[in-house]
Amino acid sequence: MFWGGERLKDELGDLIDDYHVTRIDRAAYRLRVGGEVYVSPTGEPNDPRNKPKRPLGEGESFTIPAGQFGFILTEERIRVPQHAIAFISIRATYKFRGLVNVSGFHVDPHYEGKLLFSVFNAGPGAVHLSRGEECFLIWYASLDRPSVLQKKMGFEVIPSDLLGPLATGVESFAGLKSKIDENDKKLSDRVTTVEREQAVMKWASALVIGAMITFGLKECSLSRPAAAPTAAVSSAVPSPSPTATPSPAASPSPAVTLAPALTPSPSPTPKTPSAAPPGQ
Ligand SMILES: Nc1ccn([C@H]2C[C@H](O)[C@@H](COP(=O)(O)OP(=O)(O)OP(=O)(O)O)O2)c(=O)n1
Protein backbone atom coordinates (compact mmCIF):
# COMPACT_ATOMS: atom_id res chain seq x y z
CA MET A 1 0.00 0.00 0.00
CA PHE A 2 1.24 3.49 -0.86
CA TRP A 3 1.87 5.87 2.00
CA GLY A 4 -0.43 8.84 2.15
CA GLY A 5 0.52 12.38 3.15
CA GLU A 6 -0.19 11.86 6.84
CA ARG A 7 2.03 8.79 7.07
CA LEU A 8 4.75 10.62 5.15
CA LYS A 9 4.58 13.40 7.76
CA ASP A 10 4.97 10.82 10.49
CA GLU A 11 7.81 8.87 9.00
CA LEU A 12 9.90 10.99 6.64
CA GLY A 13 11.66 12.91 9.40
CA ASP A 14 13.61 9.70 10.08
CA LEU A 15 13.96 8.65 6.48
CA ILE A 16 14.99 11.80 4.62
CA ASP A 17 17.84 14.17 5.56
CA ASP A 18 16.89 17.82 5.77
CA TYR A 19 13.21 16.86 5.65
CA HIS A 20 10.74 19.70 5.48
CA VAL A 21 6.98 19.26 5.68
CA THR A 22 6.39 21.87 2.95
CA ARG A 23 7.94 19.47 0.44
CA ILE A 24 5.23 16.89 0.95
CA ASP A 25 3.24 16.94 -2.27
CA ARG A 26 0.00 15.05 -1.47
CA ALA A 27 1.14 11.41 -1.38
CA ALA A 28 4.71 12.16 -2.52
CA TYR A 29 7.72 14.07 -1.30
CA ARG A 30 9.72 16.52 -3.46
CA LEU A 31 13.45 15.92 -3.73
CA ARG A 32 15.84 18.66 -4.75
CA VAL A 33 18.68 19.06 -7.26
CA GLY A 34 21.87 18.50 -5.27
CA GLY A 35 25.46 19.60 -5.27
CA GLU A 36 26.88 17.66 -8.23
CA VAL A 37 25.81 17.40 -11.87
CA TYR A 38 27.17 16.21 -15.16
CA VAL A 39 25.84 17.22 -18.57
CA SER A 40 26.95 15.37 -21.71
CA PRO A 41 29.00 17.56 -24.05
CA THR A 42 27.32 18.85 -27.19
CA GLY A 43 30.28 17.86 -29.36
CA GLU A 44 30.70 21.45 -30.54
CA PRO A 45 34.29 22.59 -29.94
CA ASN A 46 34.68 25.51 -27.53
CA ASP A 47 31.09 25.23 -26.38
CA PRO A 48 31.12 26.72 -22.87
CA ARG A 49 28.54 24.14 -21.87
CA ASN A 50 31.06 21.32 -22.45
CA LYS A 51 32.11 20.85 -18.86
CA PRO A 52 33.14 17.84 -16.85
CA LYS A 53 31.18 16.68 -13.82
CA ARG A 54 31.01 19.67 -11.57
CA PRO A 55 29.98 20.68 -8.09
CA LEU A 56 27.18 23.19 -7.73
CA GLY A 57 27.14 25.94 -5.16
CA GLU A 58 23.93 26.87 -3.35
CA GLY A 59 21.44 28.10 -5.99
CA GLU A 60 23.96 27.72 -8.82
CA SER A 61 22.35 27.00 -12.18
CA PHE A 62 23.20 24.83 -15.18
CA THR A 63 21.58 23.88 -18.46
CA ILE A 64 20.88 20.63 -20.22
CA PRO A 65 20.87 21.42 -23.95
CA ALA A 66 18.29 19.81 -26.23
CA GLY A 67 19.21 16.24 -27.03
CA GLN A 68 21.72 15.88 -24.19
CA PHE A 69 21.92 13.67 -21.11
CA GLY A 70 22.48 14.79 -17.58
CA PHE A 71 23.30 13.12 -14.28
CA ILE A 72 21.84 14.89 -11.30
CA LEU A 73 22.56 13.90 -7.71
CA THR A 74 19.81 14.67 -5.22
CA GLU A 75 20.40 17.01 -2.31
CA GLU A 76 18.81 14.53 0.10
CA ARG A 77 20.16 11.29 1.43
CA ILE A 78 17.23 8.97 1.79
CA ARG A 79 16.48 5.67 3.52
CA VAL A 80 13.95 3.05 2.61
CA PRO A 81 12.95 0.66 5.44
CA GLN A 82 13.18 -3.10 4.98
CA HIS A 83 9.38 -3.37 4.87
CA ALA A 84 8.99 -0.71 2.17
CA ILE A 85 9.91 0.16 -1.41
CA ALA A 86 10.01 3.61 -3.02
CA PHE A 87 9.27 4.95 -6.48
CA ILE A 88 10.83 8.01 -8.05
CA SER A 89 10.08 10.31 -10.97
CA ILE A 90 10.58 13.79 -12.37
CA ARG A 91 7.87 16.36 -11.69
CA ALA A 92 5.50 17.02 -14.58
CA THR A 93 6.58 20.70 -14.73
CA TYR A 94 10.04 19.55 -15.87
CA LYS A 95 8.67 16.75 -18.06
CA PHE A 96 6.69 19.35 -19.99
CA ARG A 97 9.98 21.08 -20.79
CA GLY A 98 11.20 17.83 -22.32
CA LEU A 99 13.10 16.25 -19.42
CA VAL A 100 12.75 12.47 -19.29
CA ASN A 101 13.86 10.18 -16.46
CA VAL A 102 16.01 7.49 -18.02
CA SER A 103 17.44 5.80 -14.99
CA GLY A 104 14.64 3.75 -13.51
CA PHE A 105 11.74 4.26 -11.19
CA HIS A 106 12.22 2.30 -8.01
CA VAL A 107 14.39 2.40 -4.88
CA ASP A 108 15.09 -0.95 -3.29
CA PRO A 109 14.07 -1.89 0.24
CA HIS A 110 16.80 -1.12 2.82
CA TYR A 111 18.47 1.44 0.54
CA GLU A 112 20.47 4.28 2.00
CA GLY A 113 22.16 7.12 0.17
CA LYS A 114 21.54 9.88 -2.34
CA LEU A 115 19.67 9.18 -5.55
CA LEU A 116 21.22 9.69 -8.95
CA PHE A 117 18.85 10.71 -11.74
CA SER A 118 19.92 10.19 -15.30
CA VAL A 119 17.80 12.48 -17.43
CA PHE A 120 17.47 13.15 -21.13
CA ASN A 121 16.33 16.41 -22.61
CA ALA A 122 13.90 15.31 -25.31
CA GLY A 123 12.52 18.84 -25.67
CA PRO A 124 13.24 21.44 -28.34
CA GLY A 125 15.26 23.80 -26.15
CA ALA A 126 17.74 23.82 -23.26
CA VAL A 127 16.34 23.05 -19.80
CA HIS A 128 17.66 25.37 -17.10
CA LEU A 129 17.95 24.03 -13.58
CA SER A 130 19.64 25.10 -10.40
CA ARG A 131 20.70 23.55 -7.13
CA GLY A 132 17.85 23.34 -4.64
CA GLU A 133 15.09 23.16 -7.26
CA GLU A 134 12.40 20.70 -6.23
CA CYS A 135 12.63 18.70 -9.39
CA PHE A 136 11.91 15.07 -8.40
CA LEU A 137 9.24 13.09 -6.54
CA ILE A 138 9.44 10.02 -4.30
CA TRP A 139 6.60 7.74 -3.18
CA TYR A 140 6.83 5.13 -0.45
CA ALA A 141 4.87 1.88 -0.38
CA SER A 142 4.76 -0.93 2.17
CA LEU A 143 5.67 -4.49 1.30
CA ASP A 144 3.19 -7.20 2.24
CA ARG A 145 5.78 -9.28 4.15
CA PRO A 146 9.01 -7.67 5.35
CA SER A 147 12.16 -9.68 4.86
CA VAL A 148 15.60 -9.24 6.37
CA LEU A 149 17.80 -7.65 3.75
CA GLN A 150 21.34 -6.43 3.66
CA LYS A 151 21.59 -2.66 3.49
CA LYS A 152 22.07 -1.32 -0.03
CA MET A 153 24.43 1.62 -0.04
CA GLY A 154 23.43 4.36 -2.44
CA PHE A 155 25.28 7.16 -4.21
CA GLU A 156 27.25 9.90 -2.50
CA VAL A 157 28.84 11.33 -5.66
CA ILE A 158 28.40 10.78 -9.40
CA PRO A 159 30.60 7.75 -10.23
CA SER A 160 33.15 8.69 -12.88
CA ASP A 161 32.84 5.33 -14.65
CA LEU A 162 29.25 6.25 -15.62
CA LEU A 163 30.49 9.24 -17.59
CA GLY A 164 32.84 7.47 -20.01
CA PRO A 165 30.30 6.62 -22.70
CA LEU A 166 28.88 10.16 -22.66
CA ALA A 167 32.18 12.03 -22.53
CA THR A 168 32.73 12.00 -26.30
CA GLY A 169 29.52 13.90 -26.82
CA VAL A 170 26.04 12.96 -27.89
CA GLU A 171 24.98 13.88 -31.40
CA SER A 172 21.70 15.68 -31.05
CA PHE A 173 19.53 17.29 -33.71
CA ALA A 174 20.34 20.68 -32.21
CA GLY A 175 24.09 19.87 -32.27
CA LEU A 176 23.91 18.62 -35.87
CA LYS A 177 21.96 21.69 -36.93
CA SER A 178 24.54 23.91 -35.32
CA LYS A 179 27.33 22.02 -37.17
CA ILE A 180 25.45 22.33 -40.48
CA ASP A 181 24.97 26.08 -39.87
CA GLU A 182 28.67 26.44 -39.05
CA ASN A 183 29.72 24.59 -42.23
CA ASP A 184 27.20 26.61 -44.23
CA LYS A 185 28.75 29.84 -42.96
CA LYS A 186 32.28 28.60 -43.68
CA LEU A 187 31.25 27.60 -47.21
CA SER A 188 29.55 30.91 -47.98
CA ASP A 189 32.61 32.79 -46.62
CA ARG A 190 34.83 30.71 -48.92
CA VAL A 191 32.55 31.34 -51.93
CA THR A 192 32.62 35.08 -51.20
CA THR A 193 36.43 35.03 -51.07
CA VAL A 194 36.67 33.09 -54.34
CA GLU A 195 34.21 35.46 -56.02
CA ARG A 196 36.23 38.44 -54.83
CA GLU A 197 39.45 36.89 -56.12
CA GLN A 198 37.79 36.16 -59.44
CA ALA A 199 36.59 39.76 -59.76
CA VAL A 200 40.13 41.03 -59.04
CA MET A 201 41.53 38.63 -61.65
CA LYS A 202 38.97 39.83 -64.21
CA TRP A 203 39.85 43.47 -63.62
CA ALA A 204 43.58 42.73 -63.72
CA SER A 205 43.19 40.82 -67.02
CA ALA A 206 41.09 43.63 -68.50
CA LEU A 207 43.74 46.17 -67.50
CA VAL A 208 46.57 44.09 -68.99
CA ILE A 209 44.65 43.52 -72.25
CA GLY A 210 43.75 47.22 -72.41
CA ALA A 211 47.38 48.20 -71.86
CA MET A 212 48.50 45.78 -74.54
CA ILE A 213 45.97 47.15 -77.04
CA THR A 214 46.97 50.73 -76.24
CA PHE A 215 50.64 49.88 -76.64
CA GLY A 216 49.98 48.10 -79.95
CA LEU A 217 48.02 51.03 -81.36
CA LYS A 218 50.75 53.42 -80.28
CA GLU A 219 53.37 51.30 -82.02
CA CYS A 220 51.32 51.27 -85.21
CA SER A 221 50.81 55.00 -85.23
CA LEU A 222 54.53 55.56 -84.66
CA SER A 223 55.55 53.29 -87.53
CA ARG A 224 53.34 55.05 -90.15
CA PRO A 225 55.26 58.38 -90.54
CA ALA A 226 58.44 56.38 -91.22
CA ALA A 227 56.93 54.91 -94.43
CA ALA A 228 55.62 58.23 -95.78
CA PRO A 229 59.00 59.88 -96.69
CA THR A 230 59.99 56.84 -98.77
CA ALA A 231 56.89 57.23 -100.84
CA ALA A 232 57.42 60.94 -101.15
CA VAL A 233 60.99 60.52 -102.29
CA SER A 234 60.06 57.79 -104.75
CA SER A 235 57.25 59.77 -106.22
CA ALA A 236 59.51 62.78 -106.50
CA VAL A 237 61.49 60.91 -109.19
CA PRO A 238 60.06 62.05 -112.52
CA SER A 239 58.04 59.34 -114.08
CA PRO A 240 58.86 58.68 -117.67
CA SER A 241 55.27 57.84 -118.29
CA PRO A 242 52.91 60.66 -119.00
CA THR A 243 50.06 58.33 -117.94
CA ALA A 244 51.49 57.75 -114.50
CA THR A 245 49.56 58.75 -111.42
CA PRO A 246 48.29 62.24 -111.69
CA SER A 247 50.10 63.66 -108.77
CA PRO A 248 52.97 62.35 -106.68
CA ALA A 249 51.31 63.79 -103.62
CA ALA A 250 48.09 62.00 -104.38
CA SER A 251 49.67 58.55 -104.35
CA PRO A 252 52.73 58.13 -102.21
CA SER A 253 52.54 54.40 -102.67
CA PRO A 254 55.80 52.70 -103.51
CA ALA A 255 53.89 50.92 -106.28
CA VAL A 256 54.02 54.14 -108.23
CA THR A 257 57.78 54.02 -108.23
CA LEU A 258 57.63 50.69 -110.00
CA ALA A 259 55.46 52.19 -112.71
CA PRO A 260 58.26 52.81 -115.21
CA ALA A 261 58.64 49.06 -115.70
CA LEU A 262 54.95 48.61 -116.41
CA THR A 263 54.11 51.75 -118.33
CA PRO A 264 54.93 52.05 -122.06
CA SER A 265 58.41 53.10 -122.73
CA PRO A 266 59.01 56.48 -124.47
CA SER A 267 60.97 54.59 -127.13
CA PRO A 268 58.61 51.82 -128.28
CA THR A 269 60.23 48.47 -128.80
CA PRO A 270 59.83 46.89 -132.26
CA LYS A 271 58.39 43.74 -130.59
CA THR A 272 55.10 45.38 -129.70
CA PRO A 273 52.28 44.46 -132.11
CA SER A 274 51.44 48.08 -132.62
CA ALA A 275 55.00 48.67 -133.75
CA ALA A 276 54.98 45.80 -136.24
CA PRO A 277 54.87 46.85 -139.91
CA PRO A 278 51.47 46.36 -141.43
CA GLY A 279 51.10 43.39 -143.62
CA GLN A 280 53.39 41.07 -141.77
N1 LIG B 1 17.21 7.00 -10.83
C1 LIG B 1 17.64 6.16 -9.90
C2 LIG B 1 17.20 4.84 -9.88
C3 LIG B 1 17.69 4.01 -8.87
N2 LIG B 1 18.56 4.49 -7.97
C4 LIG B 1 19.07 3.66 -6.92
C5 LIG B 1 17.98 3.07 -6.09
C6 LIG B 1 18.02 1.63 -6.38
O1 LIG B 1 17.74 0.89 -5.23
C7 LIG B 1 19.41 1.43 -6.83
C8 LIG B 1 19.56 0.27 -7.75
O2 LIG B 1 18.64 0.39 -8.74
P1 LIG B 1 18.34 -0.83 -9.68
O3 LIG B 1 18.10 -2.06 -8.86
O4 LIG B 1 17.29 -0.42 -10.61
O5 LIG B 1 19.71 -0.88 -10.47
P2 LIG B 1 20.70 -2.12 -10.69
O6 LIG B 1 19.95 -3.38 -10.64
O7 LIG B 1 21.45 -1.79 -11.87
O8 LIG B 1 21.64 -1.96 -9.44
P3 LIG B 1 22.08 -3.12 -8.42
O9 LIG B 1 22.83 -4.10 -9.19
O10 LIG B 1 22.88 -2.38 -7.38
O11 LIG B 1 20.79 -3.64 -7.84
O12 LIG B 1 19.77 2.63 -7.48
C9 LIG B 1 18.96 5.79 -8.04
O13 LIG B 1 19.75 6.21 -7.23
N3 LIG B 1 18.50 6.60 -9.00
The ligand as an SDF file (V2000), in Angstrom:
LIG
                    3D

 28 29  0  0  0  0  0  0  0  0999 V2000
   17.2110    7.0040  -10.8300 N   0  0  0  0  0  0  0  0  0  0  0  0
   17.6370    6.1580   -9.9000 C   0  0  0  0  0  0  0  0  0  0  0  0
   17.2040    4.8430   -9.8790 C   0  0  0  0  0  0  0  0  0  0  0  0
   17.6930    4.0090   -8.8690 C   0  0  0  0  0  0  0  0  0  0  0  0
   18.5570    4.4950   -7.9680 N   0  0  0  0  0  0  0  0  0  0  0  0
   19.0690    3.6600   -6.9160 C   0  0  0  0  0  0  0  0  0  0  0  0
   17.9800    3.0660   -6.0860 C   0  0  0  0  0  0  0  0  0  0  0  0
   18.0190    1.6300   -6.3770 C   0  0  0  0  0  0  0  0  0  0  0  0
   17.7380    0.8900   -5.2330 O   0  0  0  0  0  0  0  0  0  0  0  0
   19.4140    1.4280   -6.8290 C   0  0  0  0  0  0  0  0  0  0  0  0
   19.5640    0.2650   -7.7520 C   0  0  0  0  0  0  0  0  0  0  0  0
   18.6390    0.3920   -8.7400 O   0  0  0  0  0  0  0  0  0  0  0  0
   18.3400   -0.8310   -9.6770 P   0  0  0  0  0  0  0  0  0  0  0  0
   18.1030   -2.0640   -8.8560 O   0  0  0  0  0  0  0  0  0  0  0  0
   17.2850   -0.4240  -10.6130 O   0  0  0  0  0  0  0  0  0  0  0  0
   19.7060   -0.8830  -10.4720 O   0  0  0  0  0  0  0  0  0  0  0  0
   20.7010   -2.1170  -10.6860 P   0  0  0  0  0  0  0  0  0  0  0  0
   19.9470   -3.3780  -10.6430 O   0  0  0  0  0  0  0  0  0  0  0  0
   21.4470   -1.7920  -11.8730 O   0  0  0  0  0  0  0  0  0  0  0  0
   21.6440   -1.9590   -9.4370 O   0  0  0  0  0  0  0  0  0  0  0  0
   22.0790   -3.1180   -8.4220 P   0  0  0  0  0  0  0  0  0  0  0  0
   22.8330   -4.0990   -9.1890 O   0  0  0  0  0  0  0  0  0  0  0  0
   22.8810   -2.3760   -7.3820 O   0  0  0  0  0  0  0  0  0  0  0  0
   20.7870   -3.6410   -7.8400 O   0  0  0  0  0  0  0  0  0  0  0  0
   19.7710    2.6260   -7.4790 O   0  0  0  0  0  0  0  0  0  0  0  0
   18.9600    5.7940   -8.0360 C   0  0  0  0  0  0  0  0  0  0  0  0
   19.7490    6.2080   -7.2290 O   0  0  0  0  0  0  0  0  0  0  0  0
   18.5000    6.5960   -8.9950 N   0  0  0  0  0  0  0  0  0  0  0  0
  1  2  1  0
  2  3  1  0
  2 28  2  0
  3  4  2  0
  4  5  1  0
  5  6  1  0
  5 26  1  0
  6  7  1  0
  6 25  1  0
  7  8  1  0
  8  9  1  0
  8 10  1  0
 10 11  1  0
 10 25  1  0
 11 12  1  0
 12 13  1  0
 13 14  2  0
 13 15  1  0
 13 16  1  0
 16 17  1  0
 17 18  2  0
 17 19  1  0
 17 20  1  0
 20 21  1  0
 21 22  2  0
 21 23  1  0
 21 24  1  0
 26 27  2  0
 26 28  1  0
M  END
$$$$
